């Protein structure tokens, strides 16, 4: 039977570290995933409005086989500069892809749109480079979720979003983890209910122990608007799933593709034209697949999807009220 890892965080995958940096006035922040050594990474984009850096390099057949860090950031296009701060910190540590005398850190990144969430956006200098470096410098095995890092000012259709994480240890002994900044156009709960769409996949009481909702979900219901310009074009859910299995980039990309099922199970609607929904997949290579690689890979793919669905609910469940929020948090809903 599958169970969570020690912390129920993506860092239960050995060797991975996560750091957050937030600015309460900005209502935004940055989350960085790095490792004790470079790791295989891949990506799959399903949303209609993505914002990314260095993701083409992750395709199978491209030159670089491993990366040094991944960045999830608020700030829309401005947030891509967070990766520059992370690259500066990695370069100072002598880490990166070696090309002759040069050392070039490889730091793919993805951003979400939180520029219309009520925070102070009138900066004179882009703040995300410094936030990226601060997040990298704070990276550790234990980190906070909810209104933290890239989830600081995130919103869903009717509730504040947040940064979520979860882990699973499979029957074969592999660890799978997920990390997600939930800033979705859609809703994460059943209509008029406190229960999460991810309810059937909850382990223990990790997001309230309320179980699956009995409410019928109307297929015509996703006619939502959201605070912000143009009736809610202010979205994107960005995520990372990770495993300790030894996967190449092609196999990791397949994990990223299947992990999107976790977004579809936990957010209604997902992958809209107004979202830039994206999932990175990471493989640290600590454990070989063994004698039944296809069956093990299939189990890893499905575990990644279930883990991501749980992480979405955990991020919203852990969000906490803050001055200037445009939406309530889950904890403020009537019992």
N, C-alpha and C positions, 0 to 999 in steps of 0.2 A: 504494500500500500504506500502511495506517495505521501510525503510529509514535507513541511517547510524545513529550511535550513535553520541554523542557529539563531540568526537575527531576523529571518524573514525579509532579507534585503538582497539586492543583486550582488553585494559583496560577500555573500555566502559562497559564491564561486571563488575558489582560492586564488589569491594573487591580484584580485581587483580591488580598487579603491575609488571612493566617490567623495567629492568635495562640493560644498555649496557656498555661494556668496549672494547676499541679498541687500537691497537698498529699500528701506521702508518708505521713504519719500518718493522714490522713483516708482514704487510698486512693481518691481521687476528684479530679475537676478539671473544667475548663471549656475549651471550644474555641470561638473566635469567628471567623467569616468576615465581613469587611467589605470595602469598596472605596474607591478614590480618589474615587468619587462614587456616589450612589444607583444601585441596579440593580433591574430587574424580578425579582420572585420569585413562586413558586407553591408549592403543597404537595399531597401525596397521602398519606393515612394508610391503612394496610392492617392493622395489628395491632389486637388486641382490647383493649389497655390503654395508650392513649397519654396523654402528659402534655404540654401545649402552652400557649403564650402567643401571642396576637395572630395566630393562623393564619387565623381567619375573614376577616381583612382582606385576605388574599392571593387570595381568590376573584375570578374575573373579574366585573366590574361593580361592585366595591366602590370606594370613593372614592380611596384612595391607590394610585398607580400604581407606586411604587418604594419600596424600603426601604433602611435605612442599614447594617444588620448582621443576621446570623443567629447564633443561639447554640445550641450543643450542650453539654449539661451532664449530669454525674452528679447524684446527690442526690435523685432522685425529685422530689416536689413542692417540696421545699426548694430544689432546683436551679433552679427557675424564677426565683428571685431574682437569678440571675446576670445576667439581662437588664436588671435595674434598674441594676447596676453599669455595664454597657455603655451604657445610656441616659444615665447621669450623665456619662460620659466624652464621649459624643457631644454632649450639650447644652453642656458646657464648651467644646467646639470650635465651637459655633455651628451644628451640623449637625442637621437634622431637618425634618419637615413643618411648613411655616409656616402658622399659623392665626391671623391678625390679629397681635397683638404677641407671640404665643407661638411657640416653636420646640419641636416634639415629635418626638424621635427615634423611628423605627419599628423595633422590634427583636423580630421573632418568634423564638420559642425552642421547643426540644423537649428533653425529659429522658429519662434512662434510670435504672433502679433498680439502685443499687449499695450500698444501705444494709446489706446482709447479707454483705459481701465480706471481713470481718475487719478493716476499718479502724476508727479511733476516731471514733465518731459521737456522743459525749456532749458536744457543743459547748454553750456557754452562749449564744452568738450565732450565727445562721446565717452560715456562712463563704462562701456562694456569691456574694453581692453583691461582696465584695472580690475573689474569684477571677475573676469576670466582668470587672471593671475591669482587673485585672492582665493577663488574656488579651488584652483589647482593646489595651492599651498596648504589648503585645509583638508586635503583628501585623506580619508582614513577608512577603516573597515566598518565603522558605525557612523551614520549620518541621520539627520532629521528629515522627515517627510511632511507633507501638507503644504503650508504657506512658506515654502523654503526654496532657495535656488531659482531655477527656471519656473517653478510653480508659484512664486511669490504673489503675483497679481493675476494669475490665470483664472479664467472664467469658463463655465459651461453655459448651456442655454438658460438655466434658471438658478444655478448655484455657483458659488466660487469654486474654481478648480484647485489644482494643487499638484505637488510632486508626489508620486507614488512609487512604491517598490514592493517586491514580493519574491519569494524563492520556492523551489520545489526540489526535493531529492527523489529521483525516479527509482523504480523497483530495481533497475540495473545498477543503481548507485551513482548515477551522474547527477550533478547539481546544475540546475537551470535557474536563472534569475531574470527579473525584469525591472526596468526603471523607466518612468514615464512622466512627462509634464503634460497635464490634462488641461487643454484650453480649447475645448471643442465647440463647434456650432451646435451639436446635438445635446441631448440630455443623457445623464447617467443613471436616472432613477425611473421607476415606473410612474405613470401619470397619477398625480395626487397622492403619492405614497412616499414613505421614507425608505423603502427598500431599494436596493441597487439592482440594475439589470445583471450585474455579475453575481448575484446572490447564489445561483446554483453551484458556483465553483468555490465558494468561500470555504476556507479551512479554519476550523475553530470559530472564534468571534473576531476575526481580524478586521472586519468593517461593520461591527455592530451585532453580529450574530442574529440578524433578522430573517435570514433565509430567503428563499425565492418568493417573489410577490405573486399573489393570486390574481392581481389585477390584469385584465385583458388589455393588451397593447393594440391600439387602433392603428392599422397600417397607414391610415390617412393622416395620422397625428403630427408627423414632422413638418409643421408649417410654422416653424419658430422664427422669432427674431431675438436679438440679443443686444444688450447695451453697446453702443458704438455707432460709427458712421455706416450709412448704407444698410441699415437694418441687420447688422451682425456680420459683416465681412471682416471679422477681427479674431481669427481662430487659429487652429492647428494644434494637433496632438503629436508630439514627437517622443520617440521611445527608443530604448536599447534593450535587447534581450541577450543573455550571455549564457555560456555553458563551459564546463571544464573539459568537454570532449575535444579530441583532436579532429578538427574539421578543416578542409581547405576552403578557399573563398567561394567556390561554387556551392559546396554544401552549406556554408554559412548563409549564403544568399537565399537558399531554399528555406532555411530556418526563418529568416527575416520575412519572406513572402507569407509563410504559414502563420507567423505571429500576428499578422494583420487581422486574422480571424478573431484574436482577442479584443481588438478595437471594435470590430463589428458586433461582438457579443456583449459589449459593455457600454457602447455609446450609440444612441439612435437619434438621427442618422449619423453615419460615419463616412469618411472619404468623400465629402461633398466638394463642389467646386470652390467653396469658401474656406476649406481646410487644406493645409499642406501636409496631411498625415504622412508620417515617415517612420520607419523602423530600421534601426541599425541592428546587426547581429554580430556578436563577439564570440570567438572560440579561443580559449587559452591553451588548449592542447595538453592539459595535465594528465588526461586519461585517454588511453587508446580505446577504440570502439570494440575490439574483440571479435568473437566468432560470428556474430550475426549483425553486420554493420547496417544493412538496410532496415531491419526491424528496429534497431537501436536508434538510427537516425529518425525514423518515423515517430518513435516515442518522444524523442527530443523536440521535434517540430511541434507535436501536439502539446507537450508540456510548456513550451514557450508561449503558445497561444493562450492556454489556461492561466499561466502565470501573469501574462500581460493584462488579461481581463481582471484579475484580482488586484493588480497594481493600480489600475485605473480607479477602482472603487476605494482603495486604501488612500490614494492621494486626495480625493474629494472628501472622504470621511475625516481625514486628519486636518483639513483646512481650518483655520481659526480666524475669527473676526478681527478686522483692523480698521482704523479710521479711514473713511473715504471709500470703502468698498461699495461697488455698485450693485452687488447681489448679496443675498444672505449666504452664510455657510451652512453645511448640512447640520451642524450642531445647533443651529438656531431654529431649525424646523420644529413645529409643534409636535409633541410626542403623540 
